[in-house]
């Protein structure tokens, strides 16, 4: 059973996310689009080696963890993830400002991702706002 304190804390977090996202002029992702994207990334986990993300309320960067065993209804749901990220805990889709697919996964071992292949995978799901440079590919969730 949830306590009043836990419920108040959850509501405070929701209000903080809503306030942070209201500062953007465009919301580019829906929950259904997220689910389709995650399914595609999971199905191609051997090609997508590293996914970083930024939350709308924090300046730090986290890492999402997917592999071919990641399942809808167990590792991610209609509105977010639980424990599939380096920041720990629950992560709702609407609090993700962007995803970043870095070209270099591990510089010491000279491991790189094929960004063109990742971009093709992403675009096979639908229309997304993507930015590319020499460091990597960024999928914007808000503008």
Contact map, one row per residue, 1 for C-alpha under 8 A:
11100000000000000000000000000000000000000000000000000000000000000000000000000000000000000000000000000000000000000000000000000000000000000000000
11110110000000000000000000000000000000000000000000000000000000000000000000000000000000000000000000000000000000000000000000000000000000000000000
11111110000000000000000000000000000000000000000000000000000000000000000000000000000000000000000000000000000000000000000000000000000000000000000
01111111000000000000000000000000000000000000000000000000000000000000000000000000000000000000000000000000000000000000000000000000000000000000000
00111111100000000000000000000000000000000000000000000000000000000000000000000000000000000000000000000000000000000000000000000000000000000000000
01111111110000000000000000000000000000000000000000000000000000000000000000000000000000000000000000000000000000000000000000000000000000000000000
01111111111000000000000000000000000000000000000000000000000000000000000000000000000000000000000000000000000000000000000000000000000000000000000
00011111111100000000000000000000000000000000000000000000000000000000000000000000000000000000000000000000000000000000000000000000000000000000000
00001111111110000000000000000000000000000000000000000000000000000000000000000000000000000000000000000000000000000000000000000000000000000000000
00000111111111000000000000000000000000000000000000000000000000000000000000000000000000000000000000000000000000000000000000000000000000000000000
00000011111111100000000000000000000000000000000000000000000000000000000000000000000000000000000000000000000000000000000000000000000000000000000
00000001111111110000000000000000000000000000000000000000000000000000000000000000000000000000000000000000000000000000000000000000000000000000000
00000000111111111000000000000000000000000000000000000000000000000000000000000000000000000000000000000000000000000000000000000000000000000000000
00000000011111111100000000000000000000000000000000000000000000000000000000000000000000000000000000000000000000000000000000000000000000000000000
00000000001111111110000000000000000000000000000000000000000000000000000000000000000000000000000000000000000000000000000000000000000000000000000
00000000000111111111000000000000000000000000000000000000100000000000000000000000000000000000000000000000000000000000000000000000000000000000000
00000000000011111111100000000000000000000000000000000001100000000000000000000000000000000000011000000000000000000000000000000000000000000000000
00000000000001111111110000000000000000000000000000000000000000000000000000000000000000000000000000000000000000000000000000000000000000000000000
00000000000000111111111000000000000000000000000000000000000000000000000000000000000000000000000000000000000000000000000000000000000000000000000
00000000000000011111111100000000000000000000000000000001100000000000000000000000000000000000000000000000000000000000000000000000000000000000000
00000000000000001111111100000000000000000000000000000001000000000000000000000000000000000000011000000000000000000000000000000000000000000000010
00000000000000000111111110000000000000000000000000000000000000000000000000000000000000000000000000000000000000000000000000000000000000000000000
00000000000000000011111110000000000000000000000000000000000000000000000000000000000000000000000000000000000000000000000000000000000000000000000
00000000000000000001111111100000000000000000000000000000000000000000000000000000000000000000000000000000000000000000000000000000000000000000011
00000000000000000000011111100000000000000000000000000000000000000000000000000000000000000000000000000000000000000000000000000000000000000000011
00000000000000000000000111110000000000000000000000000000000000000000000000000000000000000000000000000000000000000000000000000000000000000000011
00000000000000000000000111111000000000000000000000000000000000000000000000000000000000000000000000000000000000000000000000000000000000000000111
00000000000000000000000001111100000000000000000000000000000000000000000000000000000000000000000000000000000000000000000000000001100000000001111
00000000000000000000000000111110110000000000000000000000000000000000000000000000000000000000010000000000000000000000000000000000000000000000110
00000000000000000000000000011111110000000000000000000000000000000000000000000000000000000000000000000000000000000000000000000000000000000000000
00000000000000000000000000001111111000000000000000000000000000000000000000000110000000000000110000000000000000000000000000000000000000000000000
00000000000000000000000000000111111100000000000000000000000000000000000000000100000000000000000000000000000000000000000000000000000000000000000
00000000000000000000000000001111111110000000000000000000000000000000000000000000000000000000000000000000000000000000000000000100000000000000000
00000000000000000000000000001111111111000000000000000000000000000000000000000000000000000000100000000000000000000000000000000000000000000000000
00000000000000000000000000000011111111100000000000000000000000000000000000001100000000000000000000000000000000000000000000000000000000000000000
00000000000000000000000000000001111111110000000000000000000000000000000000000000000000000000000000000000000000000000000000001000000000000000000
00000000000000000000000000000000111111111000000000000000000000000000000000000000000000000000000000000000000000000000000001001000000000000000000
00000000000000000000000000000000011111111100000000000000000000000000000000000000000000000000000000000000000000000000000000000000000000000000000
00000000000000000000000000000000001111111110000000000000000000000000000100000000000000000000000000000000000000000000000000000000000000000000000
00000000000000000000000000000000000111111111000000000000000000000000000000000000000000000000000000000000000000000000000011001000000000000000000
00000000000000000000000000000000000011111111100100000000000000000100000000000000000000000000000000000000000000000000000011000000000000000000000
00000000000000000000000000000000000001111111100000000000000000000111110000000000000000000000000000000000000000000000000000000000000000000000000
00000000000000000000000000000000000000111111100000000000000000000001000000000000000000000000000000000000000000000000000000000000000000000000000
00000000000000000000000000000000000000011111111100000000000000000001000000000000000000000000000000000000000000000000000000000000000000000000000
00000000000000000000000000000000000000001111111110000000000000000111000000000000000000000000000000000000000000000000000000000000000000000000000
00000000000000000000000000000000000000000001111110000000000000000011000000000000000000000000000000000000000000000000000000000000000000000000000
00000000000000000000000000000000000000000001111110000000000000000000000000000000000000000000000000000000000000001100110000000000000000000000000
00000000000000000000000000000000000000001001111111100000000000000000000000000000000000000000000000000000000000001000010000000000000000000000000
00000000000000000000000000000000000000000000111111100000000000000000000000000000000000000000000000000000100000001000000000000000000000000000000
00000000000000000000000000000000000000000000000111110000000000111000000000000000000000000000000000001100100000001000000000000000000000000000000
00000000000000000000000000000000000000000000000111111000000000111000000000000000000000000000000000111100000000000000000000000000000000000000000
00000000000000000000000000000000000000000000000001111100000011110000000000000000000000000000000000111100000000000000000000000000000000000000000
00000000000000000000000000000000000000000000000000111110000011110000000000000000000000000000000111110000000000000000000000000000000000000000000
00000000000000000000000000000000000000000000000000011111011111000000000000000000000000000000000111100000000000000000000000000000000000000000000
00000000000000000000000000000000000000000000000000001111111110000000000000000000000000000000001111000000000000000000000000000000000000000000000
00000000000000001001100000000000000000000000000000000111111000000000000000000000000000000000001110000000000000000000000000000000000000000000000
00000000000000011001000000000000000000000000000000000011111000000000000000000000000000000000001000000000000000000000000000000000000000000000000
00000000000000000000000000000000000000000000000000000111111100000000000000000000000000000000000000000000000000000000000000000000000000000000000
00000000000000000000000000000000000000000000000000000111111110000000000000000000000000000000000000000000000000000000000000000000000000000000000
00000000000000000000000000000000000000000000000000000110011111000000000000000000000000000000000000000000000000000000000000000000000000000000000
00000000000000000000000000000000000000000000000000011110001111100000000000000000000000000000000000000000000000000000000000000000000000000000000
00000000000000000000000000000000000000000000000000011100000111110000000000000000000011100000000000000000000000000000000000000000000000000000000
00000000000000000000000000000000000000000000000001111000000011111000000000000000000011100000000000000000000000000000000000000000000000000000000
00000000000000000000000000000000000000000000000001111000000001111100000000000000000111000000000000000000000000000000000000000000000000000000000
00000000000000000000000000000000000000000000000001100000000000111110000000000000000111000000000000000000000000000000000000000000000000000000000
00000000000000000000000000000000000000001100100000000000000000011111110000000000000100000000000000000000000000000000000000000000000000000000000
00000000000000000000000000000000000000000100110000000000000000001111110000000000000000000000000000000000000000000000000000000000000000000000000
00000000000000000000000000000000000000000111110000000000000000000111110000000000000000000000000000000000000000000000000000000000000000000000000
00000000000000000000000000000000000000000100000000000000000000000111111000000000000000000000000000000000000000000000000000000000000000000000000
00000000000000000000000000000000000000000100000000000000000000000111111101110000000000000000000000000000000000000000000000000000000000000000000
00000000000000000000000000000000000000000000000000000000000000000000111111110000000000000000000000000000000000000000000000000000000000000000000
00000000000000000000000000000000000000100000000000000000000000000000011111111000000000000000000000000000000000000000000000000000000000000000000
00000000000000000000000000000000000000000000000000000000000000000000001111111000000000000000000000000000000000000000000000000000000000000000000
00000000000000000000000000000000000000000000000000000000000000000000011111111000000000000000000000000000000000000000000000000000000000000000000
00000000000000000000000000000000000000000000000000000000000000000000011111111000111100000000000000000000000000000000000000000000000000000000000
00000000000000000000000000000000000000000000000000000000000000000000011111111111110000000000000000000000000000000000000000000000000000000000000
00000000000000000000000000000000001000000000000000000000000000000000000111111111100000000000000000000000000000000000000000000000000000000000000
00000000000000000000000000000011001000000000000000000000000000000000000000011111000000000000000000000000000000000000000000000000000000000000000
00000000000000000000000000000010000000000000000000000000000000000000000000011111100000000001110000000000000000000000000000000000000000000000000
00000000000000000000000000000000000000000000000000000000000000000000000000011111110000000111100000000000000000000000000000000000000000000000000
00000000000000000000000000000000000000000000000000000000000000000000000000111011111100000111100000000000000000000000000000000000000000000000000
00000000000000000000000000000000000000000000000000000000000000000000000000110001111110011110000000000000000000000000000000000000000000000000000
00000000000000000000000000000000000000000000000000000000000000000000000000100000111111011110000000000000000000000000000000000000000000000000000
00000000000000000000000000000000000000000000000000000000000000011100000000100000111111010000000000000000000000000000000000000000000000000000000
00000000000000000000000000000000000000000000000000000000000001111000000000000000011111111010000000000000000000000000000000000000000000000000000
00000000000000000000000000000000000000000000000000000000000001111000000000000000001111110000000000000000000000000000000000000000000000000000000
00000000000000000000000000000000000000000000000000000000000001100000000000000000000011111000000000000000000000000000000000000000000000000000000
00000000000000000000000000000000000000000000000000000000000000000000000000000000011111111100000000000000000000000000000000000000000000000000000
00000000000000000000000000000000000000000000000000000000000000000000000000000000011010111110000000000000000000000000000000000000000000000000000
00000000000000000000000000000000000000000000000000000000000000000000000000000001111000011111000000000000000000000000000000000000000000000000000
00000000000000000000000000000000000000000000000000000000000000000000000000000001111010001111101000000000000000000000000000000000000000000000000
00000000000000000000000000000000000000000000000000000000000000000000000000000011100000000111111100000000000000000000000000000000000000000000000
00000000000000000000000000000010010000000000000000000000000000000000000000000011100000000011111100000000000000000000000000000000000000000000000
00000000000000001000100000001010000000000000000000000000000000000000000000000010000000000001111110000000000000000000000000000000000000000000000
00000000000000001000100000000000000000000000000000000011100000000000000000000000000000000011111110000000000000000000000000000000000000000000000
00000000000000000000000000000000000000000000000000001111000000000000000000000000000000000001111111100000000000000000000000000000000000000000100
00000000000000000000000000000000000000000000000000001111000000000000000000000000000000000000011111100000000000000000000000000000000000000001110
00000000000000000000000000000000000000000000000000001110000000000000000000000000000000000000000111110000000000000000000000000000000000000111110
00000000000000000000000000000000000000000000000000111100000000000000000000000000000000000000000111111000000000000000000000000000000000000111100
00000000000000000000000000000000000000000000000000111000000000000000000000000000000000000000000001111100000000000000000000000000000000011110000
00000000000000000000000000000000000000000000000001110000000000000000000000000000000000000000000000111110000000001010000000000000000000011100000
00000000000000000000000000000000000000000000000001110000000000000000000000000000000000000000000000011111100000001010000000000000000000111000000
00000000000000000000000000000000000000000000000000000000000000000000000000000000000000000000000000001111100000011110000000000000000001111000000
00000000000000000000000000000000000000000000000000000000000000000000000000000000000000000000000000000111111001111000000000000000000000110000000
00000000000000000000000000000000000000000000000011000000000000000000000000000000000000000000000000000111111001111000000000000000000000000000000
00000000000000000000000000000000000000000000000000000000000000000000000000000000000000000000000000000001111111110000000000000000000000000000000
00000000000000000000000000000000000000000000000000000000000000000000000000000000000000000000000000000001111111100000000000000000000000000000000
00000000000000000000000000000000000000000000000000000000000000000000000000000000000000000000000000000000011111100000000000000000000000000000000
00000000000000000000000000000000000000000000000000000000000000000000000000000000000000000000000000000000011111100000000000000000000000000000000
00000000000000000000000000000000000000000000000000000000000000000000000000000000000000000000000000000001111111110000000000000000000000000000000
00000000000000000000000000000000000000000000000000000000000000000000000000000000000000000000000000000001111111111000000000000000000000000000000
00000000000000000000000000000000000000000000000000000000000000000000000000000000000000000000000000000011110001111100000000000000000000000000000
00000000000000000000000000000000000000000000001111000000000000000000000000000000000000000000000000001111100000111110000000000000000000000000000
00000000000000000000000000000000000000000000001000000000000000000000000000000000000000000000000000000010000000011111110000000000000000000000000
00000000000000000000000000000000000000000000000000000000000000000000000000000000000000000000000000001110000000001111111000000000000000011000000
00000000000000000000000000000000000000000000000000000000000000000000000000000000000000000000000000000000000000000111111100000000000000000000000
00000000000000000000000000000000000000000000001000000000000000000000000000000000000000000000000000000000000000000111111110000000000000000000000
00000000000000000000000000000000000000000000001100000000000000000000000000000000000000000000000000000000000000000111111111000000000000000000000
00000000000000000000000000000000000000000000000000000000000000000000000000000000000000000000000000000000000000000011111111100000000000001000000
00000000000000000000000000000000000000000000000000000000000000000000000000000000000000000000000000000000000000000001111111110000000000000000000
00000000000000000000000000000000000000011000000000000000000000000000000000000000000000000000000000000000000000000000111111111000000000000000000
00000000000000000000000000000000000010011000000000000000000000000000000000000000000000000000000000000000000000000000011111111101000000000000000
00000000000000000000000000000000000000000000000000000000000000000000000000000000000000000000000000000000000000000000001111111111000000000000000
00000000000000000000000000000000000000000000000000000000000000000000000000000000000000000000000000000000000000000000000111111100000000000000000
00000000000000000000000000000000000110010000000000000000000000000000000000000000000000000000000000000000000000000000000011111110000000000000000
00000000000000000000000000000000100000000000000000000000000000000000000000000000000000000000000000000000000000000000000001111111000000000000000
00000000000000000000000000000000000000000000000000000000000000000000000000000000000000000000000000000000000000000000000000101111100000000000000
00000000000000000000000000010000000000000000000000000000000000000000000000000000000000000000000000000000000000000000000001100111110000000011000
00000000000000000000000000010000000000000000000000000000000000000000000000000000000000000000000000000000000000000000000000000011111000000011100
00000000000000000000000000000000000000000000000000000000000000000000000000000000000000000000000000000000000000000000000000000001111100001111000
00000000000000000000000000000000000000000000000000000000000000000000000000000000000000000000000000000000000000000000000000000000111110001111000
00000000000000000000000000000000000000000000000000000000000000000000000000000000000000000000000000000000000000000000000000000000011111111100000
00000000000000000000000000000000000000000000000000000000000000000000000000000000000000000000000000000000000000000000000000000000001111111000000
00000000000000000000000000000000000000000000000000000000000000000000000000000000000000000000000000000010000000000000000000000000000111110000000
00000000000000000000000000000000000000000000000000000000000000000000000000000000000000000000000000000111000000000000000000000000000111111000000
00000000000000000000000000000000000000000000000000000000000000000000000000000000000000000000000000011111000000000010000000000000000111111100000
00000000000000000000000000000000000000000000000000000000000000000000000000000000000000000000000000011110000000000010001000000000011110111110000
00000000000000000000000000000000000000000000000000000000000000000000000000000000000000000000000001111000000000000000000000000000011100011111000
00000000000000000000000000000000000000000000000000000000000000000000000000000000000000000000000001110000000000000000000000000001111000001111100
00000000000000000000000000010000000000000000000000000000000000000000000000000000000000000000000011100000000000000000000000000001111000000111111
00000000000000000000000000111000000000000000000000000000000000000000000000000000000000000000000111100000000000000000000000000000100000000011111
00000000000000000000100111111000000000000000000000000000000000000000000000000000000000000000000011000000000000000000000000000000000000000001111
00000000000000000000000111110000000000000000000000000000000000000000000000000000000000000000000000000000000000000000000000000000000000000001111
